[in-house]
């Protein structure tokens, strides 16, 4: 008996203190409204291009100070004012709007467009800054590669190329020349090469994202499968003892927090040892499996007729003992449910040959009592059903339970 108590304490403690991933069925048992579909990662913050402007403003200023490039005072003020307004606008949207994936991609695209536009404006107002402009275009395209799809990267590359050509043509018309300089032609070819490289790199990133997504889905599937296996009894395909203890702990916590009610049914197949001795353990296992299927089917039917926020849970408690947790069900309703199941089991033969009966102990949770105390009351009611001739239902009457600081004795398996 002491071994049984220690075993229960270890199972109950582990189940209450070890958070873990939950499968679809686990979630449905907890709350249908929050049923698990597919875990999603939190949306990352919307990227900004503030670093882009700070970097290239510093480099442009350094180039002007060293005499490598020139820009008029009016052009500088226009560019600084426009860049500051652009960053203020995007920063306001990032703080006010929710961070969705679609908004992230949309803002990334428009930020890249504005970066290309301001780079082209700087190219137009400056003189001798062609190499800096080429680097600015490259930086803007590199930003887009990590946040946009390949088609959008290619379109933005075309926009950068057109912006560069437009400014070159505008400068040629303003100076009266009609032949592109060698330096501008080389930069144009380099920009084409950069756009092609950005497109190919964006394709590789896209393939990498798809591969990672596929691997994550495979991993999630494996985790869910392992979780289901860890929750289910391999013979009866109902919940195992550990998972049932977790359900009881959750229901108790919810009842103490919200004042809701729940009851438990403790089943024990009558004279099951005689069945094993007479027909063999293989037949006994088949009867256990059929019994679990019948009870689960009946509980599912009750869930459909009398829907509650939390689904009823059914599992194997040990040996030929099973337990059902009925959220939102008082003692009277739980007793009716138990008696209905008892009649179904007694009236229908198993495998069209074997007659089996079941005794049931019923207990409703009393506010403030522990899970072991609740199980003990259900177990005592079940023992009373055995003493009264089996094939009957007995309930545990409401009593005042005080926490004595010890774990009550629990019978795990009962010998007929």
Secondary structure, 3 states (H helix, E strand, C coil): CHHHHHHHHHHHHHHHHCCCCCCHHHHHHHCHHHCCCCCCCCCCCCCCCHHHHHHHHHHHHHHHHHCCCEECHHHHHHHHHHHHHHHHHHHHHHHHCCCCHHHHHHHHHHHHHHHHHHHHHHHHHEECCHHHHHHHHHHHHHHHHCCCCHHHHHHHHHHHHHHHHHHHHHHHHHHCCCCCCHHHHHHHHHHHHHHHHHHHHHHHHHHHHHHHHHHHHHHHHHHHHHHHHHHECCCCCCECHHHHHHHHHHHHHHHHHHCCCEEEEEEEECCHHHHHHHHCHHHHHHHHHHHHHHHHHHHHHHHHHCCCCCCCEEEEEECCEEEEEEECCCHHHHHHHHHHHHHHHHHCCECCCECCCEEEEEEECCCCCCHHHHHHHHHHHHHHHHHCCCCCEEECCCCCCCCCCCCCCCCCCCCC
